[in-house]
């Protein structure tokens, strides 16, 4: 940092806003053991997702993280996301694959990536298929189920959630829900006020509901547009040219709005 000499940061660090970079060190372990791909914040907690599986140089059970972790900025301690299965009181730490994207509405944590389940668990309640919702209060994972399909059929690479518009926008390699009940072509929406409805197409007046190629890597909901970028060249139906970057225009109407008309 030019002041205190070199510091090991190991894949994650923070800038103090003025003079230097700092590491996230816990019990003499600076950082974590693999690449970080996503960050977001809820309250005093920084949530971190990526390729890592434990604290850097960790060799004890408490060092295990499994691709996702929470750093508390007050206590300066790493915490795994541990889900305790009530039927067996077995603790499952993290996920079974890489995390590529994180988003939040300020309460829940939305997680996307190349994972299929909680930790190494194998029961029906443990299946996520590339996307899950972490409840920080109850410390539980929630599934997104569409007509009996758990999650999606390929990895999630982008998430965006903007309050108060109550929608989670999702992008990635996927083309449909896990068993094919809904075709979504790399881009989808989840109504956070009605999770039971599952994934929905983002459909326009020309019947476009996604993009034409391998993946949509990133997505941003910034009303009244949803911006998305990736390895595509056109929309999927009417071939609107969108070389690697596009947007969708939508209109939000508050449920509190009342429209009246008057006649002659």
C-alpha positions as CSV (number, residue, x, y, z in Angstrom):
1,X,0.0,0.0,0.0
2,X,3.0,2.3,-0.1
3,X,2.8,3.1,3.6
4,X,3.1,-0.1,5.6
5,X,4.8,-2.2,3.0
6,X,3.3,-5.1,1.1
7,X,0.3,-6.9,2.5
8,X,-1.1,-10.2,1.4
9,X,-4.8,-9.8,0.4
10,X,-5.5,-13.1,-1.3
11,X,-8.4,-12.4,-3.7
12,X,-10.3,-9.8,-1.7
13,X,-9.4,-6.4,-0.2
14,X,-10.9,-3.0,0.6
15,X,-9.8,0.6,0.0
16,X,-10.2,2.8,3.1
17,X,-11.2,5.8,1.0
18,X,-8.1,7.8,1.7
19,X,-4.7,6.3,1.9
20,X,-4.3,2.6,1.6
21,X,-5.6,-0.9,0.7
22,X,-6.4,-3.3,3.5
23,X,-6.9,-7.1,3.7
24,X,-9.7,-9.0,5.3
25,X,-7.8,-11.0,7.9
26,X,-9.3,-13.4,10.3
27,X,-7.1,-15.4,12.8
28,X,-4.0,-14.7,10.8
29,X,-5.6,-15.8,7.5
30,X,-5.7,-12.9,5.1
31,X,-8.4,-13.4,2.5
32,X,-9.6,-16.6,0.9
33,X,-8.2,-19.4,-1.2
34,X,-9.8,-18.6,-4.6
35,X,-11.2,-16.1,-7.1
36,X,-13.9,-13.6,-6.0
37,X,-16.6,-13.1,-8.7
38,X,-19.4,-11.2,-6.9
39,X,-20.0,-8.8,-3.9
40,X,-23.0,-7.2,-2.3
41,X,-23.9,-5.7,1.1
42,X,-26.7,-6.2,3.6
43,X,-26.4,-4.1,6.7
44,X,-23.0,-4.5,8.3
45,X,-22.3,-7.7,6.2
46,X,-20.4,-8.0,3.0
47,X,-21.4,-11.1,1.0
48,X,-18.7,-12.6,-1.2
49,X,-19.1,-15.3,-3.9
50,X,-16.7,-17.0,-6.2
51,X,-14.4,-20.0,-6.8
52,X,-13.1,-20.3,-3.2
53,X,-13.8,-23.1,-0.8
54,X,-12.1,-21.9,2.5
55,X,-10.1,-19.2,4.2
56,X,-6.7,-18.7,2.8
57,X,-4.3,-21.4,4.1
58,X,-7.2,-22.8,6.1
59,X,-6.9,-26.3,7.4
60,X,-9.5,-26.5,10.2
61,X,-13.3,-27.3,9.9
62,X,-14.2,-23.7,10.8
63,X,-12.2,-22.5,7.7
64,X,-14.7,-24.1,5.2
65,X,-16.8,-21.7,3.2
66,X,-17.7,-23.5,-0.1
67,X,-18.0,-20.7,-2.6
68,X,-19.9,-18.1,-0.6
69,X,-19.3,-16.3,2.7
70,X,-20.2,-13.3,4.9
71,X,-17.7,-10.8,6.2
72,X,-18.9,-8.7,9.1
73,X,-17.3,-5.2,9.0
74,X,-17.9,-4.5,12.7
75,X,-16.4,-7.7,14.2
76,X,-14.1,-8.3,11.2
77,X,-14.9,-12.0,11.1
78,X,-15.6,-14.4,8.3
79,X,-18.8,-16.5,8.6
80,X,-19.9,-19.4,6.4
81,X,-23.5,-19.6,5.2
82,X,-24.5,-22.7,7.2
83,X,-27.9,-24.2,6.7
84,X,-29.0,-26.7,9.5
85,X,-31.2,-29.4,8.2
86,X,-34.0,-29.7,10.8
87,X,-34.7,-33.4,10.1
88,X,-31.2,-34.5,11.0
89,X,-29.6,-31.4,12.5
90,X,-26.9,-31.7,10.0
91,X,-25.1,-28.5,9.0
92,X,-24.5,-27.8,5.3
93,X,-21.9,-25.2,4.6
94,X,-22.3,-23.1,1.4
95,X,-22.9,-24.6,-2.0
96,X,-21.6,-27.3,-4.2
97,X,-20.3,-25.1,-7.1
98,X,-19.1,-21.7,-8.0
99,X,-21.0,-18.4,-7.4
100,X,-21.0,-15.9,-10.2
101,X,-23.6,-13.3,-9.2
102,X,-25.1,-11.8,-6.0
103,X,-28.0,-9.3,-5.5
104,X,-30.2,-8.1,-2.7
105,X,-33.4,-6.2,-2.0
106,X,-31.9,-5.2,1.4
107,X,-33.3,-8.2,3.2
108,X,-32.8,-11.4,1.2
109,X,-29.7,-12.5,-0.7
110,X,-30.1,-13.8,-4.2
111,X,-27.3,-16.1,-5.4
112,X,-26.6,-17.4,-8.9
113,X,-23.8,-19.5,-10.3
114,X,-22.7,-23.0,-11.4
115,X,-24.0,-24.9,-8.4
116,X,-26.9,-27.4,-8.2
117,X,-27.5,-27.9,-4.5
118,X,-26.7,-26.8,-1.0
119,X,-23.2,-28.1,0.0
120,X,-23.0,-31.8,-0.9
121,X,-26.6,-32.5,0.2
122,X,-28.8,-34.6,-2.0
123,X,-32.4,-34.4,-0.7
124,X,-35.3,-32.7,-2.7
125,X,-35.2,-29.7,-0.4
126,X,-31.5,-29.2,-1.1
127,X,-31.8,-28.9,-4.9
128,X,-31.3,-25.3,-6.2
129,X,-30.1,-25.7,-9.8
130,X,-28.0,-22.6,-10.4
131,X,-30.0,-20.1,-8.3
132,X,-31.1,-19.8,-4.7
133,X,-32.3,-17.3,-2.1
134,X,-30.6,-17.0,1.3
135,X,-32.6,-15.7,4.2
136,X,-30.0,-14.1,6.6
137,X,-32.4,-14.0,9.5
138,X,-33.6,-17.7,9.5
139,X,-30.3,-18.9,7.9
140,X,-32.1,-21.0,5.4
141,X,-32.1,-21.5,1.6
142,X,-35.2,-21.0,-0.5
143,X,-35.7,-22.7,-3.9
144,X,-37.3,-21.0,-7.0
145,X,-39.8,-23.5,-8.4
146,X,-41.6,-23.1,-11.7
147,X,-44.4,-25.6,-12.4
148,X,-42.5,-28.3,-10.5
149,X,-39.1,-27.4,-12.0
150,X,-36.4,-26.5,-9.5
151,X,-34.3,-23.6,-10.7
152,X,-32.8,-23.5,-14.3
153,X,-31.1,-25.8,-16.8
154,X,-27.7,-24.0,-16.9
155,X,-25.6,-21.5,-14.9
156,X,-26.7,-18.1,-13.8
157,X,-24.2,-15.3,-14.5
158,X,-26.0,-12.1,-13.7
159,X,-28.6,-10.8,-11.2
160,X,-30.2,-7.5,-10.6
161,X,-32.8,-6.5,-8.0
162,X,-34.0,-2.9,-7.6
163,X,-36.4,-1.9,-4.8
164,X,-39.3,-1.0,-4.9
165,X,-40.0,-2.6,-8.3
166,X,-40.2,-6.1,-6.6
167,X,-38.6,-8.0,-9.5
168,X,-35.4,-10.0,-9.7
169,X,-33.9,-10.1,-13.2
170,X,-31.7,-13.1,-14.1
171,X,-29.2,-13.7,-16.9
172,X,-27.0,-16.6,-17.9
173,X,-26.3,-19.7,-19.9
174,X,-29.8,-21.1,-19.3
175,X,-32.4,-21.5,-22.0
176,X,-35.3,-22.8,-19.9
177,X,-36.3,-24.0,-16.4
178,X,-34.6,-27.1,-15.2
179,X,-37.1,-29.6,-16.7
180,X,-38.2,-27.3,-19.6
181,X,-41.6,-26.1,-18.4
182,X,-40.8,-22.5,-19.5
183,X,-38.5,-21.3,-22.3
184,X,-36.6,-18.2,-21.3
185,X,-33.6,-17.9,-23.6
186,X,-30.9,-16.5,-21.3
187,X,-33.0,-13.8,-19.6
188,X,-35.8,-14.1,-17.1
189,X,-37.7,-12.4,-14.3
190,X,-39.0,-13.5,-10.9
191,X,-41.8,-11.6,-9.2
192,X,-40.5,-11.3,-5.6
193,X,-44.1,-10.7,-4.3
194,X,-45.2,-14.1,-5.7
195,X,-42.3,-16.5,-5.7
196,X,-44.7,-19.4,-6.3
197,X,-45.1,-18.2,-9.9
198,X,-41.4,-19.0,-10.6
199,X,-39.5,-17.8,-13.6
200,X,-41.2,-15.7,-16.3
201,X,-40.3,-14.6,-19.8
202,X,-39.5,-10.9,-20.3
203,X,-41.8,-10.7,-23.3
204,X,-42.2,-7.7,-25.7
205,X,-44.9,-6.9,-28.3
206,X,-42.9,-8.8,-31.0
207,X,-42.8,-12.0,-29.0
208,X,-39.1,-11.6,-28.1
209,X,-38.3,-13.2,-24.7
210,X,-34.5,-13.4,-24.7
211,X,-31.4,-13.5,-26.9
212,X,-30.1,-15.7,-29.6
213,X,-26.7,-17.0,-28.5
214,X,-24.7,-18.7,-25.9
215,X,-25.2,-16.5,-22.8
216,X,-26.2,-13.2,-21.3
217,X,-23.4,-12.5,-18.8
218,X,-24.7,-9.5,-16.9
219,X,-27.9,-7.6,-16.3
220,X,-28.9,-4.4,-14.6
221,X,-32.4,-3.2,-13.7
222,X,-32.4,0.6,-13.8
223,X,-36.0,1.8,-14.3
224,X,-37.5,2.0,-16.8
225,X,-34.9,-0.1,-18.6
226,X,-33.3,-3.5,-18.1
227,X,-29.8,-3.5,-19.5
228,X,-28.1,-6.8,-20.4
229,X,-24.8,-7.8,-22.1
230,X,-23.2,-11.0,-23.2
231,X,-22.4,-13.3,-26.1
232,X,-25.4,-12.6,-28.3
233,X,-26.1,-10.6,-31.5
234,X,-29.9,-10.5,-31.8
235,X,-33.1,-11.0,-29.9
236,X,-34.3,-14.5,-30.2
237,X,-37.5,-14.2,-32.2
238,X,-37.6,-11.3,-34.7
239,X,-33.8,-10.8,-34.8
240,X,-33.6,-7.2,-33.5
241,X,-29.9,-6.4,-33.9
242,X,-28.2,-6.2,-30.4
243,X,-24.5,-7.0,-30.8
244,X,-23.5,-8.0,-27.3
245,X,-25.5,-5.3,-25.5
246,X,-29.2,-4.4,-25.4
247,X,-32.0,-3.2,-23.2
248,X,-35.6,-3.8,-22.5
249,X,-38.1,-0.9,-21.8
250,X,-40.9,-1.5,-19.4
251,X,-43.5,0.5,-17.5
252,X,-44.1,0.2,-13.8
253,X,-47.5,1.2,-12.5
254,X,-47.9,1.3,-8.7
255,X,-50.9,-0.7,-7.3
256,X,-51.9,2.5,-5.5
257,X,-52.5,4.4,-8.8
258,X,-56.2,4.8,-9.7
259,X,-57.2,5.7,-13.2
260,X,-60.5,7.5,-13.8
261,X,-62.2,8.8,-16.9
262,X,-64.9,11.3,-17.5
263,X,-67.5,11.2,-20.3
264,X,-69.4,14.0,-22.0
